[in-house]
Amino acid sequence: MTEIRRNQILHLLKIHKKMSNHKLEEKLAISSSTLRREILELEKERLVRRYRGGVVLEVEKNHVISTNYRENVMIKEKMYIADIASIFIGSGMCIFVDSSSTVKALLPYISNLSNMVIITNGLNTAYKLLQTCRSDNRVYIIGGEAIKDAESVIGDYGNDFLKLFRIDLCLFSSTGIDEHGIYEANFSQALFKKKVMNLANKKILLVDHSKFGKTHAYRFSDWDQFDHIITDNKTDKKYIKIAERNNTELLF
């Protein structure tokens, strides 16, 4: 790979975040085989990630990824995960859902249920629920500092408020997971999730296969603190054994 072409690809992806192979070939005036070779090299360095028909820029560690970016990658995987997770949610429950795009894929399932109490720290999540939920459902949002990129609210302001609820189930995603635990890129997010987990009867983690093997600065949970970890069917099978050792059910 020439240094010039490498920089051209990274420059385009920094602007657009996500591009189709066809668009990259057109912009760079190169063949599909040449582009494939270049992208494979960049992927080895974990600078980009391929998806069917295109490529996305791999974000740096400990950086909060914008909601707009997250909602436009791994869409099929998130829908697959949400379909599995939906079996754990029923009418009349009190649930906490975080602001992640993976958990947000569950909202169509939640909206069809009745007599729900739904707590979230997601600004956009709360808005979507209010637009789609049945009238007998109640939506609560945590108070605190609003974070632009994550479209969420974090901080210690909502701790006493949360204690007023008996939370049947909390559903989280994370920015990384490996054999040692589950990670977040933001300290306040990590601390907040840990506190919610302590109040919930059951804990479920929703993560697509791209999160496995990734670590960040803040480890908010061990494997054994989650009852279930739900992922898509591209996950490395070695994590099945890790889940078994930790008494956590890995579903995919």
C-alpha positions as CSV (number, residue, x, y, z in Angstrom):
1,M,0.0,0.0,0.0
2,T,1.4,3.4,-0.9
3,E,1.4,6.0,1.9
4,I,-0.5,8.4,-0.3
5,R,-3.3,6.0,-1.0
6,R,-3.5,4.9,2.6
7,N,-3.8,8.5,3.7
8,Q,-6.5,9.2,1.0
9,I,-8.6,6.3,2.3
10,L,-8.3,7.3,5.9
11,H,-9.0,11.0,5.0
12,L,-12.2,10.0,3.2
13,L,-13.4,7.8,6.1
14,K,-12.7,10.5,8.7
15,I,-15.0,12.7,6.7
16,H,-17.8,10.2,5.9
17,K,-17.2,7.6,8.6
18,K,-18.8,4.9,6.4
19,M,-18.4,4.4,2.6
20,S,-19.3,1.8,0.1
21,N,-16.6,0.0,-1.9
22,H,-18.0,1.4,-5.1
23,K,-17.8,5.0,-3.8
24,L,-14.2,4.5,-2.6
25,E,-13.2,3.0,-6.0
26,E,-14.8,5.9,-7.7
27,K,-13.2,8.6,-5.5
28,L,-9.7,7.0,-5.7
29,A,-9.9,5.8,-9.3
30,I,-8.7,2.3,-8.4
31,S,-10.0,-1.2,-9.2
32,S,-12.0,-3.3,-6.7
33,S,-9.1,-5.8,-6.3
34,T,-6.7,-3.0,-5.4
35,L,-9.2,-1.5,-3.0
36,R,-9.7,-4.9,-1.3
37,R,-6.0,-5.3,-0.9
38,E,-5.6,-1.8,0.6
39,I,-8.6,-2.2,3.0
40,L,-7.3,-5.6,4.2
41,E,-4.0,-4.0,5.2
42,L,-5.8,-1.2,7.1
43,E,-8.1,-3.7,8.8
44,K,-5.0,-5.7,10.1
45,E,-3.9,-2.5,11.8
46,R,-7.4,-2.1,13.3
47,L,-7.8,1.3,11.6
48,V,-10.9,0.3,9.6
49,R,-13.6,-2.4,9.7
50,R,-15.2,-4.0,6.7
51,Y,-18.9,-4.7,6.3
52,R,-20.7,-6.2,3.4
53,G,-20.2,-3.9,0.5
54,G,-18.2,-1.2,2.3
55,V,-16.0,-0.1,5.1
56,V,-16.2,2.0,8.2
57,L,-13.6,3.9,10.2
58,E,-12.5,2.1,13.4
59,V,-12.7,4.6,16.2
60,E,-9.9,5.0,18.7
61,K,-10.0,3.4,22.2
62,N,-11.6,5.3,25.0
63,H,-13.4,7.6,22.6
64,V,-17.2,8.0,22.9
65,I,-18.6,7.1,19.5
66,S,-21.4,9.3,18.2
67,T,-24.9,7.9,18.1
68,N,-25.2,8.7,14.4
69,Y,-22.2,6.6,13.6
70,R,-23.3,3.7,15.8
71,E,-26.8,3.5,14.5
72,N,-25.6,3.1,10.9
73,V,-23.2,0.1,11.4
74,M,-23.9,-3.5,12.2
75,I,-27.6,-3.0,11.6
76,K,-28.5,-6.6,10.9
77,E,-26.5,-7.9,13.8
78,K,-28.3,-5.5,16.2
79,M,-31.7,-6.6,14.9
80,Y,-30.7,-10.2,15.3
81,I,-29.6,-9.5,18.9
82,A,-32.8,-7.6,19.7
83,D,-34.9,-10.5,18.4
84,I,-33.3,-12.8,20.9
85,A,-33.4,-10.3,23.8
86,S,-37.1,-9.7,23.2
87,I,-38.0,-13.0,24.8
88,F,-36.9,-11.8,28.2
89,I,-39.3,-8.8,28.2
90,G,-43.0,-9.0,29.0
91,S,-45.9,-6.7,29.8
92,G,-46.1,-5.3,33.3
93,M,-42.3,-5.3,33.8
94,C,-40.2,-2.5,35.1
95,I,-37.0,-2.3,32.9
96,F,-34.0,-0.1,32.5
97,V,-32.7,0.4,28.9
98,D,-29.5,2.3,28.2
99,S,-28.8,4.8,25.4
100,S,-26.9,2.4,23.2
101,S,-27.8,1.8,19.5
102,T,-27.8,-2.0,20.2
103,V,-30.4,-1.7,23.0
104,K,-32.3,0.8,20.9
105,A,-33.0,-1.9,18.4
106,L,-35.3,-3.4,21.0
107,L,-37.7,-0.4,21.1
108,P,-40.2,-1.8,18.5
109,Y,-40.6,-4.9,20.7
110,I,-41.0,-2.8,23.9
111,S,-43.5,-0.4,22.3
112,N,-46.0,-3.3,21.7
113,L,-46.1,-4.3,25.3
114,S,-48.6,-3.0,27.9
115,N,-48.4,-1.6,31.4
116,M,-44.7,-1.1,31.3
117,V,-42.4,1.1,33.4
118,I,-39.4,2.0,31.3
119,I,-36.4,3.9,32.7
120,T,-33.6,5.2,30.5
121,N,-30.7,7.6,30.4
122,G,-31.1,7.9,26.6
123,L,-32.5,11.2,25.4
124,N,-33.4,9.9,21.9
125,T,-34.5,6.6,23.4
126,A,-37.0,8.4,25.7
127,Y,-38.3,10.5,22.8
128,K,-38.8,7.4,20.6
129,L,-40.6,5.5,23.3
130,L,-43.0,8.5,24.0
131,Q,-43.8,8.5,20.2
132,T,-44.4,4.7,19.9
133,C,-45.4,3.2,23.3
134,R,-48.9,2.3,24.3
135,S,-50.7,4.9,26.5
136,D,-50.6,2.7,29.6
137,N,-46.8,2.6,29.6
138,R,-44.7,5.0,31.7
139,V,-41.4,6.4,30.6
140,Y,-38.9,7.9,33.0
141,I,-35.6,9.5,32.2
142,I,-32.7,9.9,34.6
143,G,-31.5,13.4,35.6
144,G,-27.9,14.5,35.1
145,E,-25.4,15.8,32.6
146,A,-26.4,15.5,29.0
147,I,-23.7,14.0,26.8
148,K,-23.9,15.1,23.1
149,D,-22.2,12.3,21.3
150,A,-23.9,9.6,23.3
151,E,-27.3,11.4,23.5
152,S,-27.5,10.2,27.1
153,V,-27.6,11.5,30.6
154,I,-25.0,10.5,33.2
155,G,-23.9,11.5,36.7
156,D,-24.9,10.9,40.3
157,Y,-28.0,13.1,40.2
158,G,-30.3,10.2,39.5
159,N,-29.2,7.7,42.1
160,D,-31.9,8.4,44.7
161,F,-34.5,8.5,42.0
162,L,-33.5,5.1,40.8
163,K,-33.9,3.6,44.3
164,L,-37.6,4.4,44.0
165,F,-38.0,1.6,41.5
166,R,-37.9,-2.2,41.7
167,I,-36.2,-2.9,38.4
168,D,-37.0,-6.3,37.0
169,L,-34.5,-6.2,34.2
170,C,-31.7,-3.9,32.9
171,L,-30.4,-4.1,29.4
172,F,-27.0,-2.7,28.5
173,S,-24.5,-2.7,25.7
174,S,-20.8,-1.9,26.1
175,T,-17.9,-0.6,24.1
176,G,-15.8,-3.7,24.6
177,I,-15.7,-7.2,26.2
178,D,-12.9,-9.7,26.6
179,E,-12.2,-12.7,28.9
180,H,-11.5,-10.4,31.8
181,G,-14.6,-8.3,31.8
182,I,-16.9,-5.7,30.2
183,Y,-15.7,-2.2,29.4
184,E,-16.9,1.4,28.7
185,A,-15.0,4.2,27.0
186,N,-16.4,6.8,29.4
187,F,-15.9,6.7,33.2
188,S,-19.2,8.2,34.1
189,Q,-21.1,5.8,31.8
190,A,-19.2,2.9,33.4
191,L,-20.0,4.1,37.0
192,F,-23.6,4.7,36.1
193,K,-24.1,1.2,34.6
194,K,-22.5,-0.4,37.6
195,K,-25.0,1.4,39.9
196,V,-28.0,0.4,37.8
197,M,-26.9,-3.2,37.8
198,N,-26.8,-3.3,41.6
199,L,-30.5,-2.3,41.6
200,A,-31.8,-4.7,39.0
201,N,-33.1,-8.2,39.5
202,K,-31.7,-9.5,36.2
203,K,-28.9,-8.1,34.0
204,I,-28.5,-8.7,30.2
205,L,-25.7,-7.5,28.0
206,L,-26.3,-7.0,24.3
207,V,-23.1,-6.8,22.2
208,D,-22.3,-7.6,18.5
209,H,-19.2,-9.7,17.6
210,S,-17.1,-6.6,16.8
211,K,-17.0,-5.7,20.5
212,F,-15.4,-9.0,21.5
213,G,-11.6,-8.8,22.2
214,K,-11.8,-5.0,22.6
215,T,-10.8,-3.3,25.9
216,H,-11.1,0.2,27.2
217,A,-9.9,2.1,30.2
218,Y,-13.0,1.5,32.4
219,R,-14.1,-2.1,33.4
220,F,-17.6,-1.8,34.9
221,S,-18.4,-5.5,35.2
222,D,-17.2,-9.1,35.3
223,W,-18.8,-11.8,33.2
224,D,-20.5,-13.4,36.2
225,Q,-22.5,-10.3,37.0
226,F,-24.6,-10.7,33.9
227,D,-27.3,-13.4,33.7
228,H,-27.2,-13.4,29.9
229,I,-24.9,-12.0,27.2
230,I,-26.6,-11.9,23.8
231,T,-24.6,-11.5,20.6
232,D,-24.8,-12.4,16.9
233,N,-23.8,-15.7,15.4
234,K,-20.3,-14.5,14.2
235,T,-18.8,-14.5,17.7
236,D,-15.7,-16.6,18.4
237,K,-16.8,-19.9,20.0
238,K,-14.0,-19.6,22.7
239,Y,-16.3,-17.2,24.5
240,I,-18.8,-20.0,25.1
241,K,-16.3,-21.6,27.5
242,I,-15.6,-18.3,29.2
243,A,-19.4,-17.8,29.7
244,E,-19.7,-21.4,31.2
245,R,-16.9,-20.8,33.6
246,N,-18.7,-17.6,34.8
247,N,-22.2,-19.1,35.1
248,T,-23.4,-16.7,32.4
249,E,-25.6,-17.8,29.5
250,L,-24.2,-16.8,26.2
251,L,-26.9,-16.6,23.5
252,F,-26.4,-16.2,19.8
